[in-house]
Amino acid sequence: VANHDYRVKYPHTERYHELDEDARVWWVYNDEAKAFDDDGVGEWGDSLDILLIFAGLFSAVLTTFLVETSRSLSIDPVELSVAYLKEIIALHASEIPDVPKTPEVMFSPPTRALWINGLWFTSLVLSLAVALFVVLAKQWLRQYIAFVTGTARERALIRQFRMNGMLKWHIRAILGFLPIVLHIALMLFLVGLVVFLGPL
């Protein structure tokens, strides 16, 4: 059990020296800040690990689906070859000494394929964006809790500077928003899956 009686743990600071470099107040602040940061950063780190794993697995599964469905967005090479062969046969059959024309193969991707791929590509972009921000957040948290050398006062001031930066940049709100973005990506995937399985 940690000793939280700081009057026993740290030596008494003489009067008029309460804000010196190694005064008791700075040691107490550093201990309390470390306990606070270890709890908060530990919880954030665990939730970010889960988000990163889920975003990675989800992106891998989604990419597998996209590899299959993105083929429907371009013309089938077999259909193009058949069109060229028909043009060649037509030219030989008519025996007209004319320069062969490029066969006109009209292709327009089905609306259903456009919707599916649009939803799934959007979902993939959101999932990868979440993964990117999770990695950035983990690096930021690692830097936030990194030990700083120096006097107790210097360490306290640097820690407070980092905390002020966290508040200024609304890191807590951003970390709370990442799961929502991943949920939106999952919903888009499910809507695309319903459209994909609709004709079946």
C-alpha positions in Angstrom: 0.0 0.0 0.0 1.4 3.4 -1.0 2.1 5.9 1.7 -0.2 8.9 1.1 0.9 10.8 4.2 3.1 13.2 2.4 4.2 14.9 5.7 5.9 11.6 6.5 7.0 10.7 3.0 8.7 14.0 2.1 10.8 16.3 4.3 9.3 19.5 5.7 9.8 22.6 3.5 11.1 25.6 5.4 9.0 28.7 5.6 9.3 31.0 2.7 10.8 28.2 0.6 7.5 26.5 -0.2 7.9 27.0 -4.0 11.6 26.2 -4.3 12.8 23.6 -6.9 12.5 20.6 -4.5 9.8 21.8 -2.2 7.3 19.2 -0.8 4.4 20.7 -2.9 6.1 19.7 -6.1 6.8 16.1 -5.0 3.2 15.8 -3.8 1.9 17.2 -7.1 4.0 14.8 -9.1 2.9 11.8 -7.1 -0.8 12.7 -7.4 -0.5 13.6 -11.1 1.2 10.2 -11.7 -1.5 8.3 -10.0 -4.2 10.3 -11.9 -2.4 9.9 -15.3 -1.7 6.2 -14.8 -5.4 5.5 -14.2 -6.6 7.7 -17.1 -4.0 6.8 -19.6 -4.2 3.1 -18.7 -7.9 3.1 -19.5 -7.4 5.0 -22.7 -4.6 2.7 -23.8 -6.7 -0.4 -23.3 -9.7 1.0 -25.2 -7.4 2.3 -28.0 -5.8 -1.2 -28.3 -9.3 -2.7 -28.7 -10.2 -0.1 -31.3 -7.0 -0.7 -33.3 -7.5 -4.4 -33.4 -11.1 -4.1 -34.4 -10.3 -1.5 -37.1 -7.6 -3.6 -38.5 -9.7 -6.8 -38.6 -12.7 -4.9 -40.0 -10.6 -3.3 -42.7 -9.1 -6.7 -43.7 -12.6 -8.2 -44.0 -14.0 -5.2 -45.9 -11.1 -5.3 -48.3 -11.9 -8.9 -49.1 -15.4 -7.9 -50.0 -14.2 -4.9 -52.0 -11.8 -7.0 -54.1 -14.8 -9.1 -55.3 -17.3 -6.3 -55.8 -15.0 -3.7 -57.4 -14.8 -5.9 -60.5 -18.4 -5.0 -61.3 -17.3 -1.4 -61.7 -15.3 -2.0 -64.9 -16.0 -3.8 -68.1 -15.5 -7.5 -68.2 -12.4 -8.3 -70.3 -14.2 -11.4 -71.7 -17.0 -9.3 -72.9 -14.5 -6.9 -74.6 -12.8 -9.8 -76.3 -16.1 -11.2 -77.5 -16.9 -7.7 -79.0 -13.6 -7.6 -80.8 -14.0 -11.1 -82.2 -17.5 -10.2 -83.4 -16.1 -7.2 -85.2 -13.4 -9.2 -86.8 -15.8 -11.9 -88.0 -18.2 -9.2 -89.4 -15.3 -7.6 -91.3 -14.2 -11.0 -92.8 -17.7 -12.0 -93.6 -18.5 -8.8 -95.5 -15.0 -8.8 -97.2 -15.1 -5.0 -97.4 -11.5 -3.7 -97.5 -12.1 -1.2 -94.7 -10.1 -0.3 -91.7 -11.4 -2.2 -88.7 -13.3 0.0 -86.3 -13.0 -0.2 -82.6 -16.0 -2.1 -81.4 -18.4 0.0 -79.4 -18.9 -1.7 -76.2 -21.3 0.3 -74.1 -20.6 -0.2 -70.4 -22.2 1.4 -67.4 -21.8 -0.2 -64.0 -25.1 -1.3 -62.4 -26.5 1.2 -59.9 -26.5 -1.6 -57.3 -22.8 -2.1 -57.8 -22.2 1.7 -57.5 -24.1 1.8 -54.2 -22.4 -1.3 -52.7 -18.9 -0.1 -53.6 -19.6 3.5 -52.6 -20.8 2.3 -49.1 -18.0 -0.1 -48.7 -15.2 2.2 -49.8 -16.6 4.9 -47.5 -16.6 2.4 -44.7 -13.1 1.4 -45.5 -11.9 5.0 -45.5 -13.5 5.6 -42.1 -12.1 2.5 -40.6 -8.5 3.3 -41.8 -8.9 6.9 -40.6 -9.9 5.5 -37.1 -6.8 3.3 -37.2 -4.6 6.2 -38.1 -6.0 8.4 -35.3 -5.7 5.5 -32.8 -2.0 5.1 -33.7 -1.5 8.9 -33.3 -3.3 8.9 -30.0 -1.2 6.0 -28.7 2.0 7.9 -29.6 0.7 11.0 -28.0 -0.3 9.2 -24.8 3.1 7.5 -24.7 4.8 10.9 -24.9 2.4 12.3 -22.3 3.4 9.8 -19.7 7.1 9.7 -20.6 9.3 10.4 -17.6 11.0 13.8 -17.5 14.2 14.4 -15.8 14.9 17.5 -13.7 13.8 18.9 -10.4 10.4 18.2 -8.9 9.3 21.7 -9.9 10.4 21.3 -13.5 8.7 17.9 -13.8 5.5 19.3 -12.3 5.5 22.3 -14.7 6.2 20.0 -17.8 3.4 17.6 -16.7 1.0 20.5 -16.4 2.1 21.9 -19.7 1.2 18.5 -21.3 -2.1 18.4 -19.5 -3.0 21.9 -20.7 -2.2 20.7 -24.3 -4.5 17.8 -23.8 -7.3 20.0 -22.7 -6.6 22.6 -25.4 -6.7 20.0 -28.2 -9.8 18.2 -26.7 -8.0 14.9 -26.7 -10.7 13.3 -24.5 -13.4 14.3 -26.9 -11.4 13.0 -29.9 -10.8 9.7 -28.2 -14.5 9.4 -27.3 -15.4 10.2 -30.9 -13.3 7.4 -32.5 -15.6 4.5 -31.5 -18.5 6.4 -33.0 -16.8 6.8 -36.3 -16.0 3.0 -36.3 -19.6 2.3 -35.6 -20.6 4.4 -38.5 -18.2 2.5 -40.7 -19.7 -0.8 -39.5 -23.3 0.5 -40.2 -22.3 1.5 -43.8 -20.8 -1.9 -44.3 -24.0 -3.6 -43.1 -26.2 -1.4 -45.3 -23.9 -2.3 -48.3 -24.2 -6.0 -47.3 -28.0 -5.7 -47.3 -27.9 -4.2 -50.8 -25.4 -6.9 -51.9 -27.5 -9.7 -50.6 -30.8 -8.1 -51.7 -31.2 -10.0 -55.1 -30.6 -13.3 -53.4 
